[in-house]
Amino acid sequence: MSSGTPELAWSKSSYSGSQGDSCVEVAIAEQAVHVRDSKDVRRPAFTMGREGWGRFVRFAAER
C-alpha cells in the first residue's frame, strides 16, 4: 500500500462453513480490531478499539 499503512491479515472463525460465503472476518491490528463481511470485502470494515472487542467477545461467550 502506498499510504504506509500495513496490510491487514484477515481471518475467519473455524466455525464458519466450508463455502466461506457467509462469514464475518476479523483483522487484529496494534490499536484496533477490524470486522468485515466476507461477501463484500470492498465495503468499509467496522473498527473498534481492542478493549471494546474484548468486552464484545466476553459478552458473546456468555451467551
GROMACS elastic network, one bead per residue, 0.5 to 0.9 nm:
[ bonds ]
;  ai    aj funct       b0    kb
    1     4     6  0.61395   500
    1     5     6  0.64198   500
    1     6     6  0.70768   500
    1     7     6  0.71340   500
    2     5     6  0.75594   500
    3     6     6  0.85788   500
    5     8     6  0.88196   500
    8    27     6  0.59814   500
    8    28     6  0.76604   500
    8    29     6  0.72302   500
    8    34     6  0.87009   500
    9    26     6  0.81993   500
    9    27     6  0.55168   500
    9    28     6  0.75226   500
    9    29     6  0.85220   500
   10    25     6  0.59799   500
   10    26     6  0.54089   500
   10    28     6  0.79022   500
   10    34     6  0.86363   500
   10    35     6  0.86855   500
   10    36     6  0.89341   500
   11    24     6  0.85796   500
   11    25     6  0.53130   500
   11    26     6  0.53924   500
   11    27     6  0.63541   500
   12    15     6  0.82870   500
   12    16     6  0.69654   500
   12    20     6  0.88399   500
   12    23     6  0.68033   500
   12    24     6  0.62624   500
   12    26     6  0.62457   500
   12    27     6  0.88811   500
   12    38     6  0.87110   500
   13    16     6  0.54439   500
   13    23     6  0.79373   500
   13    24     6  0.78032   500
   13    25     6  0.75328   500
   13    26     6  0.86048   500
   14    17     6  0.80955   500
   16    19     6  0.82715   500
   16    20     6  0.67321   500
   16    21     6  0.89772   500
   16    22     6  0.77341   500
   16    23     6  0.61805   500
   16    24     6  0.84685   500
   17    20     6  0.57728   500
   17    21     6  0.79899   500
   17    22     6  0.77074   500
   17    23     6  0.79030   500
   18    21     6  0.84664   500
   19    22     6  0.78592   500
   20    23     6  0.61794   500
   20    38     6  0.76064   500
   20    39     6  0.85461   500
   21    38     6  0.63667   500
   21    39     6  0.56853   500
   22    37     6  0.76023   500
   22    38     6  0.64764   500
   22    39     6  0.63551   500
   23    36     6  0.85851   500
   23    37     6  0.62311   500
   23    38     6  0.53171   500
   23    39     6  0.73454   500
   24    35     6  0.67696   500
   24    36     6  0.57449   500
   24    38     6  0.57574   500
   24    39     6  0.86377   500
   25    34     6  0.82199   500
   25    35     6  0.56783   500
   25    36     6  0.53212   500
   25    37     6  0.62669   500
   25    38     6  0.61136   500
   26    33     6  0.69744   500
   26    34     6  0.56235   500
   26    36     6  0.66009   500
   27    32     6  0.86031   500
   27    33     6  0.58373   500
   27    34     6  0.51013   500
   27    35     6  0.65658   500
   27    36     6  0.86563   500
   28    31     6  0.82470   500
   28    32     6  0.64010   500
   28    34     6  0.63582   500
   28    35     6  0.88283   500
   28    50     6  0.80618   500
   29    32     6  0.52761   500
   29    33     6  0.58437   500
   29    34     6  0.76988   500
   29    50     6  0.84709   500
   30    33     6  0.81938   500
   30    50     6  0.82594   500
   31    48     6  0.87778   500
   31    49     6  0.63733   500
   31    50     6  0.64926   500
   32    47     6  0.65159   500
   32    48     6  0.55379   500
   32    50     6  0.51113   500
   32    51     6  0.85598   500
   32    53     6  0.83862   500
   33    46     6  0.83051   500
   33    47     6  0.56706   500
   33    48     6  0.54760   500
   33    49     6  0.60664   500
   33    50     6  0.57933   500
   33    52     6  0.88686   500
   33    53     6  0.67603   500
   34    45     6  0.58435   500
   34    46     6  0.56276   500
   34    48     6  0.66376   500
   34    49     6  0.88181   500
   35    45     6  0.53392   500
   35    46     6  0.50852   500
   35    47     6  0.63191   500
   35    48     6  0.85133   500
   36    39     6  0.87558   500
   36    40     6  0.78994   500
   36    41     6  0.65649   500
   36    43     6  0.77500   500
   36    44     6  0.73381   500
   36    46     6  0.63069   500
   36    47     6  0.88844   500
   37    40     6  0.56803   500
   37    41     6  0.61610   500
   37    43     6  0.80896   500
   37    45     6  0.78326   500
   38    41     6  0.56089   500
   40    43     6  0.59659   500
   41    44     6  0.75551   500
   41    45     6  0.79402   500
   42    45     6  0.85606   500
   44    47     6  0.89854   500
   48    51     6  0.82291   500
   48    52     6  0.63249   500
   48    53     6  0.65414   500
   49    52     6  0.53086   500
   49    53     6  0.63385   500
   49    54     6  0.87574   500
   50    53     6  0.50155   500
   50    54     6  0.61920   500
   50    55     6  0.87462   500
   51    54     6  0.50864   500
   51    55     6  0.64036   500
   51    56     6  0.87402   500
   52    55     6  0.51188   500
   52    56     6  0.62390   500
   52    57     6  0.87139   500
   53    56     6  0.50214   500
   53    57     6  0.61706   500
   53    58     6  0.86042   500
   54    57     6  0.51876   500
   54    58     6  0.61894   500
   54    59     6  0.85735   500
   55    58     6  0.51843   500
   55    59     6  0.61250   500
   55    60     6  0.86139   500
   56    59     6  0.50771   500
   56    60     6  0.61093   500
   56    61     6  0.85538   500
   57    60     6  0.50800   500
   57    61     6  0.60459   500
   57    62     6  0.87270   500
   58    61     6  0.51283   500
   58    62     6  0.65035   500
   59    62     6  0.53826   500
   59    63     6  0.69420   500
   60    63     6  0.53888   500
